[in-house]
Amino acid sequence: MLRKILLVGVAFIFVLTLLSNCAYAKEAVQWKTYKGAWFEVFYPSDFVAKPSLISKNKLNEFDSISFAPLNQSVEFYVFAPLYGYSPEDIGPRSNENQVSSVEKKKGLIITRTTVYSDKEGKYVRTVIDTTDTGPRNTFARHCFGFKYSDKATFEAYNKVFQQFQKSLVQMEK
């Protein structure tokens, strides 16, 4: 009987260890708020913010920023300017190959999803670029980026990244 209890206990600890190592997204994520020049977004509190493109319309504020944990295994990116212009900091890099690109149109909204892979296999990066082609749209363009080191990291952070995307609020003031 004692042997049976011991085996069940060991199996239980093994399962808990597996779940805790591969399920960051299943944990309760604590969020912080980042306020850019024309947007606000929530990001995991254990990530470090790294501002990128300075706003073309607001001095000393940013139109894009990336967030990553200290181990740099994953990175989230957002670009949300007042008026749409090209996000030079998220485009293809010389050390990458384009894996795929898909464009979808829904009414006046065009979304292009492009996947890049590091030539050395160190990471994969997905860029989701959305443009509103409607008339007089103040927030004509925004982009999100999701960079991850491997499939397990993608699976662990994908739901968190989706929540990050949904948290974007664009502001005119």
PAFILO-476124 format. One line per 3 residues: number of its first residue (from 1); their letters; for each residue x, y, z of N, C-alpha, C, O, CB. Coordinates in nm, 2 decimals, decimal comma. Last residue first. Glycine has a CB too. Example, Ala and Ser with C-alpha at 12.3 -4.5 7.8 and 13.67 -1.06 7.14 Angstrom:
<sites>
2) SA) 1,28:-0,22:0,71:1,37:-0,11:0,71:1,29:0,00:0,79:1,34:0,11:0,80:1,41:-0,06:0,57  1,32:-0,57:0,78:1,23:-0,45:0,78:1,32:-0,33:0,78:1,42:-0,33:0,85:1,13:-0,45:0,90 $
</sites>
This chain:
<sites>
173) KEM) -0,55:6,17:-2,78:-0,49:6,27:-2,70:-0,38:6,22:-2,62:-0,31:6,29:-2,54:-0,59:6,33:-2,60  -0,65:5,95:-2,92:-0,62:6,07:-3,00:-0,55:6,18:-2,91:-0,49:6,28:-2,97:-0,74:6,13:-3,06  -0,55:5,61:-2,89:-0,60:5,74:-2,83:-0,56:5,86:-2,91:-0,45:5,86:-2,96:-0,55:5,75:-2,68 $
170) QVL) -0,61:5,27:-2,89:-0,55:5,38:-2,96:-0,63:5,51:-2,91:-0,75:5,51:-2,89:-0,56:5,37:-3,11  -0,53:4,99:-2,71:-0,63:5,10:-2,72:-0,56:5,22:-2,78:-0,46:5,26:-2,73:-0,69:5,13:-2,57  -0,47:4,65:-2,69:-0,44:4,77:-2,76:-0,56:4,87:-2,76:-0,67:4,83:-2,80:-0,39:4,75:-2,90 $
167) SKQ) -0,54:4,40:-2,60:-0,54:4,51:-2,50:-0,51:4,64:-2,57:-0,52:4,75:-2,50:-0,43:4,48:-2,40  -0,51:4,21:-2,80:-0,65:4,26:-2,77:-0,65:4,38:-2,67:-0,75:4,45:-2,67:-0,73:4,15:-2,71  -0,24:4,16:-2,78:-0,30:4,22:-2,90:-0,43:4,28:-2,87:-0,46:4,40:-2,91:-0,31:4,12:-3,01 $
164) FQQ) -0,23:4,03:-2,53:-0,15:4,15:-2,55:-0,21:4,23:-2,67:-0,23:4,35:-2,66:0,00:4,12:-2,58  -0,37:3,80:-2,59:-0,43:3,90:-2,49:-0,36:4,03:-2,51:-0,42:4,14:-2,50:-0,41:3,84:-2,35  -0,19:3,68:-2,77:-0,32:3,72:-2,82:-0,39:3,82:-2,72:-0,46:3,91:-2,76:-0,41:3,59:-2,83 $
161) FVK) 0,02:3,64:-2,59:0,04:3,73:-2,70:-0,10:3,78:-2,76:-0,12:3,89:-2,79:0,12:3,67:-2,82  -0,09:3,44:-2,43:-0,06:3,57:-2,37:-0,04:3,68:-2,48:-0,08:3,79:-2,46:0,08:3,55:-2,29  -0,12:3,24:-2,62:-0,24:3,30:-2,56:-0,21:3,43:-2,49:-0,29:3,52:-2,50:-0,30:3,20:-2,46 $
158) NYA) 0,16:3,19:-2,67:0,07:3,23:-2,78:-0,06:3,30:-2,72:-0,10:3,40:-2,77:0,03:3,12:-2,86  0,35:3,09:-2,49:0,32:3,24:-2,49:0,21:3,28:-2,59:0,17:3,40:-2,59:0,44:3,31:-2,52  0,37:2,82:-2,53:0,36:2,87:-2,39:0,31:3,01:-2,39:0,24:3,05:-2,30:0,49:2,86:-2,32 $
155) EFT) 0,40:2,79:-2,80:0,29:2,73:-2,74:0,26:2,79:-2,60:0,15:2,81:-2,56:0,30:2,58:-2,73  0,66:2,92:-2,83:0,54:2,97:-2,90:0,41:2,92:-2,83:0,32:3,00:-2,80:0,54:2,92:-3,05  0,81:2,75:-2,68:0,80:2,88:-2,64:0,67:2,95:-2,70:0,60:3,02:-2,64:0,92:2,97:-2,67 $
152) AKD) 0,79:2,52:-2,84:0,74:2,51:-2,70:0,72:2,65:-2,65:0,63:2,68:-2,58:0,84:2,43:-2,61  0,92:2,60:-3,08:0,77:2,57:-3,08:0,72:2,57:-2,94:0,61:2,62:-2,91:0,75:2,44:-3,14  1,14:2,88:-3,01:1,11:2,75:-3,05:0,96:2,72:-3,04:0,89:2,81:-2,99:1,19:2,64:-2,97 $
149) SYK) 1,17:3,16:-2,97:1,29:3,08:-2,99:1,26:2,94:-3,04:1,34:2,88:-3,11:1,37:3,07:-2,87  0,98:3,43:-3,12:0,99:3,32:-3,02:1,11:3,23:-3,07:1,14:3,22:-3,18:0,86:3,24:-3,01  0,80:3,73:-3,16:0,92:3,66:-3,19:0,94:3,55:-3,08:0,93:3,58:-2,96:1,05:3,76:-3,19 $
146) FGF) 0,56:3,90:-3,29:0,57:3,79:-3,20:0,69:3,71:-3,24:0,69:3,64:-3,33:0,44:3,70:-3,19  0,41:4,22:-3,34:0,52:4,13:-3,37:0,53:4,03:-3,26:0,51:4,06:-3,14:0,65:4,19:-3,39  0,17:4,42:-3,50:0,21:4,35:-3,38:0,32:4,25:-3,43:0,32:4,20:-3,54:0,09:4,27:-3,32 $
143) CHR) 0,07:4,75:-3,61:0,14:4,62:-3,63:0,17:4,56:-3,50:0,19:4,62:-3,40:0,27:4,64:-3,71  -0,16:4,97:-3,77:-0,10:4,92:-3,65:-0,04:4,78:-3,68:-0,09:4,71:-3,77:-0,19:4,91:-3,53  -0,31:5,25:-3,93:-0,22:5,13:-3,94:-0,17:5,10:-3,80:-0,14:5,18:-3,72:-0,10:5,16:-4,03 $
140) AFT) -0,48:5,47:-3,91:-0,48:5,39:-4,03:-0,40:5,26:-4,03:-0,43:5,17:-4,11:-0,43:5,48:-4,14  -0,63:5,65:-3,72:-0,54:5,53:-3,69:-0,54:5,43:-3,80:-0,61:5,33:-3,79:-0,59:5,46:-3,55  -0,79:5,82:-3,87:-0,67:5,87:-3,79:-0,58:5,76:-3,76:-0,45:5,78:-3,76:-0,72:5,94:-3,66 $
137) NRP) -0,92:5,80:-4,18:-0,90:5,72:-4,06:-0,77:5,76:-3,99:-0,66:5,75:-4,04:-0,89:5,57:-4,09  -1,03:5,91:-4,41:-1,00:5,99:-4,29:-0,98:5,91:-4,17:-1,03:5,95:-4,06:-1,11:6,09:-4,27  -1,17:5,61:-4,55:-1,15:5,76:-4,56:-1,12:5,82:-4,42:-1,19:5,78:-4,32:-1,26:5,83:-4,62 $
134) GTD) -1,00:5,29:-4,52:-1,12:5,38:-4,52:-1,08:5,53:-4,52:-0,97:5,56:-4,48:-1,21:5,35:-4,40  -0,80:5,11:-4,48:-0,80:5,19:-4,61:-0,92:5,29:-4,62:-0,93:5,35:-4,72:-0,79:5,10:-4,73  -0,61:5,02:-4,23:-0,75:5,06:-4,25:-0,75:5,15:-4,37:-0,69:5,26:-4,36:-0,82:5,12:-4,13 $
131) TTD) -0,39:4,75:-4,19:-0,41:4,88:-4,25:-0,56:4,91:-4,27:-0,63:4,82:-4,33:-0,33:4,91:-4,38  -0,17:4,56:-4,00:-0,31:4,59:-4,03:-0,33:4,73:-4,07:-0,28:4,82:-4,01:-0,41:4,56:-3,91  0,05:4,30:-3,97:0,04:4,44:-4,01:-0,10:4,47:-4,07:-0,15:4,41:-4,17:0,14:4,47:-4,12 $
128) IVT) 0,22:4,10:-3,78:0,08:4,11:-3,82:0,06:4,26:-3,85:0,05:4,34:-3,75:-0,02:4,06:-3,71  0,49:3,88:-3,80:0,45:4,02:-3,80:0,31:4,03:-3,86:0,28:3,98:-3,97:0,55:4,11:-3,89  0,68:3,65:-3,63:0,55:3,67:-3,70:0,52:3,82:-3,69:0,52:3,88:-3,58:0,44:3,58:-3,65 $
125) RVY) 0,98:3,48:-3,63:0,91:3,60:-3,60:0,79:3,62:-3,69:0,80:3,61:-3,81:1,01:3,72:-3,62  1,19:3,25:-3,47:1,09:3,27:-3,57:1,02:3,40:-3,53:1,00:3,42:-3,41:0,99:3,14:-3,59  1,54:3,17:-3,41:1,41:3,22:-3,37:1,32:3,23:-3,50:1,37:3,22:-3,61:1,42:3,36:-3,31 $
122) KGE) 1,77:3,04:-3,49:1,76:3,08:-3,35:1,62:3,13:-3,31:1,59:3,12:-3,19:1,86:3,19:-3,33  1,84:2,95:-3,75:1,74:2,88:-3,68:1,73:2,92:-3,53:1,68:2,84:-3,45:1,78:2,73:-3,69  2,00:3,11:-3,90:2,07:3,01:-3,82:1,97:2,93:-3,74:2,01:2,85:-3,66:2,17:3,09:-3,73 $
119) KDS) 1,82:3,28:-4,02:1,89:3,19:-4,11:1,96:3,08:-4,03:1,99:2,98:-4,08:1,99:3,27:-4,19  1,50:3,32:-3,86:1,65:3,35:-3,86:1,72:3,24:-3,94:1,69:3,12:-3,93:1,70:3,35:-3,71  1,21:3,37:-4,05:1,29:3,28:-3,97:1,44:3,32:-3,98:1,49:3,36:-4,08:1,28:3,13:-4,02 $
116) YVT) 0,89:3,53:-4,05:1,03:3,53:-4,09:1,10:3,43:-4,00:1,06:3,40:-3,88:1,10:3,67:-4,07  0,57:3,57:-4,18:0,66:3,49:-4,09:0,80:3,50:-4,14:0,82:3,47:-4,26:0,60:3,35:-4,07  0,31:3,80:-4,19:0,43:3,76:-4,25:0,52:3,69:-4,15:0,53:3,73:-4,03:0,51:3,88:-4,32 $
113) TRT) -0,01:3,90:-4,27:0,07:3,83:-4,17:0,19:3,76:-4,24:0,18:3,68:-4,33:-0,02:3,72:-4,10  -0,20:4,18:-4,33:-0,09:4,10:-4,39:-0,01:4,03:-4,27:0,04:4,10:-4,18:0,01:4,18:-4,48  -0,51:4,30:-4,37:-0,42:4,24:-4,27:-0,32:4,15:-4,34:-0,36:4,05:-4,41:-0,50:4,17:-4,16 $
110) IIL) -0,71:4,57:-4,43:-0,62:4,47:-4,50:-0,52:4,43:-4,39:-0,46:4,51:-4,32:-0,54:4,54:-4,62  -1,04:4,69:-4,43:-0,93:4,65:-4,35:-0,84:4,54:-4,42:-0,90:4,44:-4,47:-0,97:4,59:-4,21  -1,28:4,73:-4,56:-1,17:4,83:-4,59:-1,04:4,80:-4,51:-0,94:4,87:-4,51:-1,21:4,97:-4,55 $
107) GKK) -1,36:4,40:-4,57:-1,41:4,54:-4,60:-1,30:4,63:-4,63:-1,23:4,60:-4,73:-1,48:4,59:-4,47  -1,09:4,24:-4,53:-1,23:4,23:-4,47:-1,28:4,38:-4,48:-1,25:4,46:-4,39:-1,22:4,18:-4,32  -0,84:4,05:-4,67:-0,91:4,17:-4,68:-1,05:4,15:-4,62:-1,12:4,05:-4,65:-0,93:4,23:-4,82 $
104) KEV) -0,52:3,92:-4,60:-0,66:3,90:-4,60:-0,73:4,04:-4,60:-0,68:4,14:-4,54:-0,70:3,82:-4,47  -0,22:3,77:-4,71:-0,30:3,89:-4,70:-0,44:3,86:-4,70:-0,49:3,78:-4,78:-0,26:3,99:-4,81  0,07:3,61:-4,59:-0,07:3,59:-4,63:-0,14:3,73:-4,61:-0,12:3,79:-4,51:-0,14:3,48:-4,54 $
101) SSV) 0,38:3,46:-4,63:0,31:3,59:-4,62:0,17:3,57:-4,67:0,15:3,52:-4,78:0,38:3,71:-4,70  0,66:3,28:-4,50:0,53:3,29:-4,56:0,48:3,44:-4,55:0,52:3,51:-4,47:0,44:3,19:-4,50  0,94:3,32:-4,45:0,88:3,18:-4,46:0,75:3,19:-4,53:0,72:3,10:-4,62:0,87:3,13:-4,32 $
98) QNE) 1,22:3,50:-4,54:1,07:3,51:-4,53:1,01:3,37:-4,55:1,04:3,31:-4,65:1,01:3,61:-4,63  1,51:3,48:-4,34:1,44:3,44:-4,46:1,29:3,46:-4,44:1,24:3,44:-4,33:1,47:3,29:-4,49  1,75:3,71:-4,20:1,63:3,63:-4,20:1,58:3,59:-4,34:1,62:3,65:-4,44:1,52:3,72:-4,13 $
95) NSR) 1,95:3,89:-4,17:1,98:3,76:-4,12:1,86:3,67:-4,12:1,86:3,57:-4,05:2,04:3,77:-3,98  1,84:4,14:-4,25:1,94:4,07:-4,34:1,97:3,93:-4,30:2,01:3,85:-4,38:2,07:4,15:-4,35  1,49:4,15:-4,19:1,63:4,18:-4,15:1,72:4,10:-4,24:1,68:3,99:-4,30:1,65:4,15:-4,00 $
92) PGI) 1,18:4,31:-4,27:1,27:4,20:-4,28:1,41:4,24:-4,25:1,45:4,36:-4,28:1,27:4,14:-4,43  1,04:4,54:-4,01:1,06:4,48:-4,14:1,16:4,37:-4,15:1,22:4,34:-4,05:1,09:4,59:-4,25  1,04:4,69:-3,78:0,98:4,55:-3,78:0,99:4,48:-3,91:0,96:4,36:-3,92:0,83:4,56:-3,74 $
89) DEP) 1,12:4,95:-3,81:1,19:4,87:-3,71:1,14:4,73:-3,71:1,19:4,64:-3,63:1,17:4,93:-3,58  0,96:5,10:-3,98:1,09:5,06:-4,03:1,16:4,96:-3,93:1,25:4,88:-3,98:1,18:5,18:-4,04  0,64:5,10:-4,04:0,72:5,07:-3,92:0,86:5,01:-3,96:0,87:4,89:-3,98:0,64:4,97:-3,83 $
86) SYG) 0,51:5,36:-4,24:0,58:5,23:-4,24:0,66:5,21:-4,11:0,74:5,30:-4,07:0,67:5,22:-4,36  0,21:5,51:-4,11:0,34:5,52:-4,19:0,41:5,39:-4,17:0,37:5,30:-4,08:0,43:5,64:-4,14  -0,10:5,65:-4,02:-0,02:5,53:-4,07:0,10:5,57:-4,15:0,10:5,65:-4,24:-0,11:5,45:-4,15 $
83) YLP) -0,10:5,85:-3,73:-0,13:5,84:-3,87:-0,04:5,72:-3,92:0,07:5,70:-3,88:-0,10:5,97:-3,95  -0,03:5,77:-3,47:-0,15:5,85:-3,49:-0,19:5,84:-3,64:-0,31:5,81:-3,67:-0,13:6,00:-3,46  0,09:5,42:-3,45:0,10:5,57:-3,46:-0,03:5,64:-3,48:-0,14:5,58:-3,50:0,19:5,60:-3,58 $
80) AFV) 0,18:5,16:-3,32:0,04:5,22:-3,33:0,05:5,37:-3,33:0,03:5,43:-3,23:-0,05:5,17:-3,21  0,32:4,85:-3,28:0,34:4,98:-3,35:0,20:5,04:-3,38:0,12:4,98:-3,44:0,42:4,96:-3,49  0,46:4,62:-3,06:0,35:4,69:-3,11:0,39:4,82:-3,17:0,48:4,89:-3,12:0,24:4,71:-2,99 $
77) YFE) 0,58:4,29:-2,98:0,60:4,42:-3,04:0,47:4,48:-3,08:0,38:4,41:-3,12:0,70:4,41:-3,16  0,74:4,05:-2,77:0,61:4,11:-2,82:0,64:4,25:-2,87:0,73:4,32:-2,81:0,50:4,11:-2,71  0,95:3,77:-2,76:0,94:3,92:-2,77:0,80:3,96:-2,83:0,76:3,90:-2,93:1,05:3,98:-2,85 $
74) VSQ) 1,13:3,52:-2,58:1,01:3,56:-2,66:1,01:3,71:-2,66:1,07:3,78:-2,57:0,88:3,51:-2,59  1,37:3,49:-2,46:1,32:3,37:-2,53:1,20:3,41:-2,62:1,16:3,33:-2,71:1,28:3,26:-2,43  1,51:3,67:-2,29:1,49:3,70:-2,43:1,44:3,58:-2,52:1,46:3,58:-2,64:1,62:3,74:-2,49 $
71) NLP) 1,53:3,66:-2,02:1,60:3,56:-2,09:1,58:3,57:-2,25:1,64:3,49:-2,32:1,55:3,42:-2,05  1,37:3,88:-1,93:1,51:3,89:-1,93:1,59:3,78:-2,01:1,70:3,81:-2,06:1,56:3,88:-1,78  1,10:3,91:-2,18:1,15:3,87:-2,05:1,31:3,88:-2,05:1,37:3,90:-2,15:1,11:3,73:-2,01 $
68) AFS) 1,01:4,20:-2,37:1,07:4,07:-2,36:1,11:4,04:-2,21:1,14:4,13:-2,14:1,19:4,06:-2,45  0,86:4,42:-2,60:0,86:4,37:-2,46:0,92:4,23:-2,46:0,88:4,15:-2,54:0,72:4,38:-2,39  0,89:4,72:-2,79:0,89:4,58:-2,78:0,90:4,54:-2,63:0,95:4,62:-2,55:1,01:4,51:-2,86 $
65) ISD) 0,71:4,98:-2,96:0,79:4,93:-2,85:0,79:4,78:-2,85:0,69:4,72:-2,90:0,73:4,99:-2,71  0,63:5,29:-3,13:0,65:5,14:-3,13:0,74:5,11:-3,01:0,82:5,19:-2,96:0,71:5,09:-3,26  0,60:5,56:-3,09:0,50:5,49:-3,17:0,51:5,34:-3,17:0,42:5,27:-3,21:0,50:5,55:-3,32 $
62) FEN) 0,68:5,75:-2,80:0,71:5,64:-2,89:0,58:5,59:-2,96:0,48:5,58:-2,90:0,78:5,53:-2,83  0,80:6,08:-2,71:0,72:5,97:-2,69:0,74:5,87:-2,81:0,80:5,90:-2,91:0,56:6,01:-2,68  0,93:6,32:-2,77:0,98:6,24:-2,66:0,88:6,12:-2,62:0,89:6,08:-2,51:1,00:6,33:-2,54 $
59) LKN) 0,66:6,48:-2,94:0,80:6,48:-2,90:0,82:6,39:-2,77:0,74:6,39:-2,68:0,85:6,62:-2,87  0,45:6,34:-3,17:0,46:6,38:-3,02:0,60:6,37:-2,98:0,66:6,26:-2,99:0,37:6,29:-2,94  0,47:6,26:-3,43:0,37:6,37:-3,40:0,37:6,41:-3,25:0,31:6,51:-3,22:0,23:6,32:-3,43 $
56) KSI) 0,63:6,06:-3,46:0,65:6,17:-3,56:0,56:6,29:-3,52:0,57:6,39:-3,58:0,62:6,12:-3,70  0,79:5,89:-3,19:0,67:5,94:-3,25:0,70:6,06:-3,35:0,78:6,15:-3,32:0,56:5,99:-3,15  1,05:5,67:-3,23:1,01:5,79:-3,17:0,89:5,84:-3,25:0,89:5,84:-3,38:1,12:5,90:-3,16 $
53) LSP) 1,05:5,32:-3,21:1,04:5,44:-3,30:0,98:5,56:-3,23:0,87:5,55:-3,17:0,94:5,40:-3,42  1,11:5,19:-2,93:1,18:5,18:-3,06:1,16:5,31:-3,14:1,25:5,39:-3,14:1,13:5,06:-3,13  1,15:5,08:-2,58:1,10:5,17:-2,68:1,18:5,17:-2,81:1,30:5,15:-2,81:1,09:5,31:-2,63 $
50) KAV) 1,12:4,80:-2,42:1,23:4,86:-2,50:1,16:4,95:-2,61:1,13:4,90:-2,71:1,32:4,75:-2,56  1,03:4,66:-2,10:0,99:4,74:-2,22:1,12:4,81:-2,29:1,21:4,85:-2,22:0,89:4,85:-2,17  1,04:4,33:-1,99:1,11:4,46:-1,99:1,07:4,53:-2,12:1,08:4,48:-2,23:1,26:4,44:-1,98 $
47) FDS) 0,81:4,13:-1,81:0,88:4,16:-1,93:0,94:4,30:-1,91:0,89:4,38:-1,83:0,78:4,16:-2,05  0,65:4,07:-1,59:0,79:4,03:-1,58:0,87:4,05:-1,71:0,98:4,01:-1,73:0,79:3,88:-1,55  0,40:4,16:-1,66:0,48:4,24:-1,57:0,62:4,20:-1,56:0,71:4,28:-1,51:0,41:4,24:-1,44 $
44) PYF) 0,30:4,16:-2,00:0,33:4,09:-1,88:0,43:4,16:-1,79:0,53:4,22:-1,84:0,39:3,95:-1,92  0,11:4,46:-2,10:0,21:4,36:-2,12:0,25:4,28:-2,00:0,22:4,34:-1,89:0,34:4,42:-2,18  -0,14:4,66:-2,26:-0,10:4,58:-2,15:0,01:4,48:-2,19:0,00:4,42:-2,30:-0,22:4,51:-2,08 $
41) VEF) -0,12:4,98:-2,41:-0,12:4,84:-2,42:-0,08:4,77:-2,29:0,00:4,83:-2,22:-0,03:4,79:-2,54  -0,22:5,27:-2,58:-0,20:5,21:-2,45:-0,21:5,06:-2,47:-0,29:5,01:-2,55:-0,30:5,26:-2,34  -0,12:5,54:-2,80:-0,18:5,41:-2,77:-0,15:5,37:-2,62:-0,06:5,43:-2,56:-0,14:5,30:-2,86 $
38) WAG) 0,04:5,74:-2,88:-0,10:5,75:-2,93:-0,17:5,61:-2,89:-0,28:5,58:-2,95:-0,11:5,77:-3,08  0,28:5,71:-2,75:0,24:5,84:-2,79:0,09:5,85:-2,82:0,02:5,94:-2,78:0,32:5,89:-2,92  0,21:5,46:-2,49:0,29:5,52:-2,60:0,23:5,65:-2,64:0,15:5,71:-2,57:0,28:5,42:-2,72 $
35) KYT) 0,21:5,32:-2,19:0,14:5,43:-2,26:0,24:5,49:-2,36:0,34:5,55:-2,33:0,09:5,54:-2,17  0,16:5,00:-2,06:0,25:5,09:-2,13:0,17:5,20:-2,21:0,08:5,16:-2,28:0,35:5,01:-2,22  0,08:4,84:-1,77:0,03:4,92:-1,88:0,14:5,00:-1,93:0,22:5,07:-1,85:-0,09:5,01:-1,83 $
32) KWQ) 0,11:4,49:-1,68:0,15:4,63:-1,66:0,09:4,70:-1,78:0,06:4,64:-1,88:0,31:4,65:-1,64  -0,02:4,19:-1,53:0,00:4,28:-1,64:0,04:4,42:-1,59:0,00:4,47:-1,48:-0,13:4,29:-1,72  0,03:3,85:-1,46:0,02:3,98:-1,40:0,06:4,08:-1,52:0,15:4,06:-1,59:0,11:4,01:-1,28 $
29) VAE) -0,14:3,56:-1,54:-0,04:3,66:-1,59:-0,07:3,79:-1,52:-0,18:3,84:-1,52:-0,03:3,67:-1,74  -0,17:3,26:-1,41:-0,23:3,39:-1,40:-0,12:3,49:-1,43:-0,03:3,51:-1,35:-0,30:3,41:-1,26  -0,08:3,01:-1,66:-0,06:3,07:-1,53:-0,14:3,21:-1,53:-0,17:3,26:-1,63:0,08:3,10:-1,49 $
26) KAY) -0,09:2,95:-1,92:-0,20:2,90:-1,83:-0,19:2,95:-1,69:-0,29:2,95:-1,62:-0,19:2,74:-1,83  0,14:3,05:-2,03:0,01:3,11:-2,07:-0,10:3,06:-1,98:-0,20:3,13:-1,96:-0,02:3,08:-2,21  0,33:2,87:-1,94:0,33:3,01:-1,89:0,20:3,07:-1,91:0,15:3,14:-1,83:0,44:3,09:-1,96 $
23) ACN) 0,37:2,58:-1,95:0,24:2,64:-1,95:0,24:2,78:-1,89:0,16:2,81:-1,81:0,14:2,56:-1,89  0,59:2,41:-1,91:0,55:2,44:-2,04:0,42:2,52:-2,05:0,37:2,53:-2,16:0,53:2,31:-2,11  0,65:2,38:-1,63:0,76:2,42:-1,73:0,71:2,46:-1,86:0,78:2,53:-1,93:0,85:2,30:-1,74 $
20) SLL) 0,41:2,30:-1,51:0,47:2,43:-1,48:0,58:2,47:-1,57:0,60:2,59:-1,59:0,53:2,42:-1,33  0,37:2,05:-1,63:0,28:2,15:-1,65:0,34:2,29:-1,62:0,31:2,39:-1,69:0,15:2,13:-1,57  0,59:1,90:-1,53:0,57:1,92:-1,67:0,48:2,04:-1,70:0,51:2,12:-1,79:0,51:1,79:-1,73 $
17) TLV) 0,54:1,92:-1,25:0,66:1,97:-1,31:0,65:2,00:-1,46:0,69:2,10:-1,51:0,78:1,88:-1,28  0,30:1,77:-1,24:0,30:1,91:-1,20:0,43:1,98:-1,25:0,42:2,10:-1,30:0,30:1,93:-1,04  0,39:1,52:-1,31:0,29:1,59:-1,40:0,29:1,74:-1,36:0,29:1,82:-1,45:0,15:1,53:-1,37 $
14) FIF) 0,57:1,46:-1,10:0,62:1,46:-1,24:0,52:1,54:-1,33:0,57:1,62:-1,41:0,63:1,32:-1,29  0,39:1,46:-0,88:0,49:1,56:-0,89:0,55:1,57:-1,03:0,58:1,68:-1,07:0,61:1,52:-0,79  0,24:1,23:-0,96:0,17:1,36:-0,94:0,28:1,47:-0,95:0,25:1,57:-1,02:0,10:1,36:-0,81 $
11) AVG) 0,43:1,02:-0,95:0,36:1,06:-1,07:0,30:1,19:-1,07:0,31:1,27:-1,17:0,26:0,95:-1,11  0,49:1,03:-0,67:0,59:1,06:-0,77:0,53:1,10:-0,90:0,58:1,19:-0,97:0,69:0,94:-0,79  0,23:0,95:-0,57:0,29:1,08:-0,54:0,40:1,12:-0,63:0,40:1,24:-0,67:0,35:1,07:-0,40 $
8) VLL) 0,21:0,69:-0,68:0,11:0,80:-0,72:0,17:0,94:-0,69:0,15:1,03:-0,77:-0,02:0,77:-0,64  0,43:0,57:-0,54:0,42:0,58:-0,69:0,33:0,69:-0,74:0,36:0,76:-0,83:0,38:0,45:-0,75  0,34:0,59:-0,27:0,46:0,66:-0,32:0,47:0,67:-0,47:0,51:0,78:-0,52:0,58:0,57:-0,27 $
5) IKR) 0,11:0,44:-0,28:0,10:0,58:-0,25:0,22:0,65:-0,30:0,21:0,76:-0,35:0,08:0,60:-0,10  0,23:0,19:-0,34:0,13:0,24:-0,43:0,12:0,39:-0,41:0,11:0,47:-0,50:0,00:0,17:-0,41  0,39:0,15:-0,11:0,45:0,16:-0,24:0,36:0,22:-0,34:0,40:0,30:-0,42:0,50:0,02:-0,28 $
2) LM) 0,19:0,12:0,08:0,28:0,24:0,09:0,35:0,26:-0,04:0,37:0,38:-0,09:0,38:0,22:0,20  0,08:-0,12:0,00:0,00:0,00:0,00:0,09:0,13:0,00:0,06:0,22:-0,07:-0,09:0,00:0,12 $
</sites>
